[in-house]
Amino acid sequence: MLGATLGPRAFLDRVGQELRRIDTRQMEHLANLIYDCYTRGRFVFICGNGGSGSNASHFCEDLGKSTLRREDFENDQKKRLKVLSLTDNTPYILAWGNDEGFDRVFVEQLKNLASPGDLLIAISGSGNSPNILKAVDWANRNGLTTVGCTGFSGGQLKALAQHNPHVPPDDMGIVESIHLTQFHWILDHLYARIGLGLGRAQAA
């Protein structure tokens, strides 16, 4: 927890340094994967634990609502992105967690809902959360595209996921903040392409 030893200015300077280290090609690639699901009518699933679970919920809400223009809200013919956060089905999570183990709370939802060609975005700062790894492993074996958003060394998820937009800081708060910053750019980019109907080159 760098903020325990750094003052506010030094902490923000460190965050800025880490933001400048980001490989923006990975952000663009994740945006393209989501847009591909939109064009093909495939589902985007997102999962994470703790702060990463909050990011999963936040990203899902943004993608579902804020890729649209306000004037499209009442347009029943406007195509929408199919997106679902696996962190938000509380009774389902409690049932599987209590009865069978917390490592199964995401993968069992995928077994009910996912199909080949869908996308799973798994967020884990450490890259070692058992329920994340189990979900990604199942998704890999069942025809989904998998993305692992990681921090620190990337853990097991960095090797397991097919795509890995990695941020390297060894600080969970900074990792989660950078993940959310990346997601906000991806949202804005997809709003340009979905809501405004701009082509890829114009939206870049």
C-alpha positions in Angstrom: 0.0 0.0 0.0 2.1 2.8 -1.3 -0.1 5.5 0.1 0.9 4.3 3.6 4.4 5.6 3.0 4.0 8.3 0.3 2.4 11.7 0.6 -0.5 12.6 -1.7 1.7 14.3 -4.3 4.3 11.5 -4.4 1.5 9.0 -4.6 -0.2 10.7 -7.5 3.1 11.1 -9.3 3.7 7.4 -9.0 0.2 6.7 -10.4 1.0 9.0 -13.3 4.3 7.1 -14.0 2.5 3.8 -14.0 -0.2 5.1 -16.4 2.5 6.2 -18.9 3.9 2.7 -18.9 0.7 1.1 -20.1 0.7 -0.7 -23.5 -2.2 1.1 -25.2 -2.3 -1.5 -27.9 -3.7 -3.9 -25.3 -6.5 -1.4 -24.6 -7.3 -1.1 -28.2 -7.3 -4.9 -28.7 -9.8 -5.4 -25.8 -12.0 -2.7 -27.3 -11.9 -4.5 -30.6 -12.8 -7.8 -29.0 -15.9 -6.3 -27.3 -16.9 -4.6 -30.5 -16.6 -7.9 -32.4 -19.0 -9.4 -29.8 -21.4 -6.5 -30.5 -21.4 -7.0 -34.2 -21.9 -10.7 -33.9 -24.5 -10.6 -31.2 -22.3 -12.5 -28.7 -22.3 -12.1 -25.0 -19.6 -10.3 -23.0 -19.2 -11.7 -19.4 -17.1 -9.9 -16.8 -16.0 -11.2 -13.4 -13.7 -10.2 -10.5 -13.4 -10.3 -6.7 -13.3 -7.4 -4.2 -12.3 -4.1 -5.9 -11.9 -6.0 -9.2 -15.5 -7.2 -8.7 -16.6 -3.6 -8.3 -14.7 -2.8 -11.5 -16.5 -5.7 -13.2 -19.9 -4.3 -12.2 -18.9 -0.7 -13.1 -17.5 -1.8 -16.5 -20.6 -3.8 -17.2 -23.0 -1.0 -16.4 -21.0 1.4 -18.5 -20.9 -0.9 -21.5 -24.6 -1.8 -21.3 -25.9 1.8 -21.0 -23.2 4.3 -22.0 -22.4 2.9 -25.4 -25.7 4.4 -26.4 -26.8 7.9 -27.2 -29.6 9.3 -25.1 -31.9 9.4 -28.1 -31.4 5.6 -28.6 -32.8 4.8 -25.1 -36.4 4.6 -26.5 -35.3 3.1 -29.8 -36.4 -0.6 -29.7 -34.6 -1.2 -33.0 -31.2 0.0 -31.8 -28.8 -2.9 -31.5 -27.3 -3.2 -28.0 -24.2 -4.8 -26.5 -25.0 -8.0 -24.6 -23.0 -7.7 -21.4 -23.3 -9.3 -17.9 -21.3 -9.0 -14.7 -21.0 -12.4 -13.0 -20.3 -10.6 -9.7 -23.9 -9.3 -9.4 -26.1 -12.4 -9.1 -25.9 -12.5 -5.3 -28.2 -15.4 -4.6 -26.5 -17.6 -7.2 -23.1 -16.7 -5.8 -24.2 -17.4 -2.2 -25.8 -20.7 -3.2 -22.7 -22.1 -5.0 -20.3 -20.5 -2.5 -22.1 -22.0 0.5 -23.0 -25.4 -0.9 -20.1 -26.3 -3.2 -17.2 -23.7 -2.7 -16.4 -20.2 -3.6 -14.1 -21.3 -6.4 -17.2 -22.3 -8.4 -19.3 -19.1 -8.2 -18.3 -17.8 -11.7 -17.7 -21.0 -13.7 -21.1 -22.4 -12.8 -22.9 -19.2 -14.1 -20.9 -19.6 -17.3 -22.1 -23.2 -17.7 -25.7 -21.9 -17.6 -25.3 -18.8 -19.8 -22.2 -18.9 -22.0 -21.9 -20.2 -25.6 -18.9 -20.6 -28.0 -17.9 -17.3 -29.4 -18.7 -15.3 -26.3 -16.1 -13.2 -24.5 -15.0 -13.5 -20.8 -13.2 -10.6 -19.2 -11.6 -11.8 -16.0 -10.2 -9.2 -13.7 -7.7 -10.2 -11.0 -4.9 -8.0 -9.6 -2.9 -10.9 -8.3 -3.9 -13.2 -11.2 -4.2 -16.1 -8.8 -7.9 -16.1 -7.6 -9.1 -19.7 -7.8 -12.6 -18.8 -8.9 -11.2 -16.6 -11.7 -8.8 -19.3 -12.9 -11.5 -22.0 -12.9 -13.8 -19.8 -15.0 -11.1 -18.9 -17.5 -10.0 -22.5 -17.8 -13.6 -23.7 -18.5 -14.1 -20.8 -21.0 -10.9 -21.7 -22.8 -12.1 -25.3 -23.2 -15.6 -24.3 -24.3 -15.0 -22.0 -27.2 -15.0 -18.6 -25.5 -12.4 -15.9 -26.0 -10.7 -15.0 -22.7 -9.1 -11.8 -21.4 -7.2 -11.7 -18.1 -6.8 -8.1 -16.7 -4.0 -8.5 -14.2 -1.4 -6.6 -12.0 1.7 -7.4 -10.1 3.5 -10.3 -11.9 0.2 -11.4 -13.6 0.1 -14.7 -11.7 -1.4 -17.8 -13.2 -4.0 -15.8 -15.1 -1.4 -14.1 -17.3 -0.5 -17.4 -18.8 -4.0 -18.9 -18.8 -6.0 -16.2 -20.5 -5.7 -15.9 -24.3 -5.3 -12.1 -24.0 -3.7 -10.2 -21.1 -3.8 -6.4 -20.7 -1.3 -6.4 -17.9 -0.4 -3.5 -15.6 2.8 -4.1 -13.5 2.6 -2.2 -10.3 2.9 -4.2 -7.0 0.1 -2.2 -5.4 -3.5 -3.4 -5.5 -5.1 0.0 -5.2 -3.1 1.4 -8.1 -3.7 -1.7 -10.2 -7.5 -1.4 -9.7 -7.4 2.3 -10.4 -5.5 1.8 -13.7 -7.9 -1.0 -14.7 -10.8 1.3 -14.3 -9.1 4.1 -16.2 -8.5 1.7 -19.1 -12.1 0.6 -19.0 -13.3 4.2 -19.2 -11.2 4.8 -22.4 -12.6 1.6 -23.9 -16.1 2.7 -23.0 -15.6 6.1 -24.7 -14.1 4.4 -27.8 -17.0 2.0 -28.1 -19.5 4.8 -27.6 -17.9 6.4 -30.7 -18.3 3.2 -32.7 -21.7 2.0 -31.3 -23.5 5.1 -30.2 -22.1 7.6 -32.8 -21.7 5.0 -35.6 -18.1 6.1 -36.4 -15.8 3.7 -38.1 -12.8 2.3 -36.3 -10.3 4.7 -37.8 -12.5 7.7 -36.9 -13.0 6.5 -33.4 -9.3 5.9 -32.8 
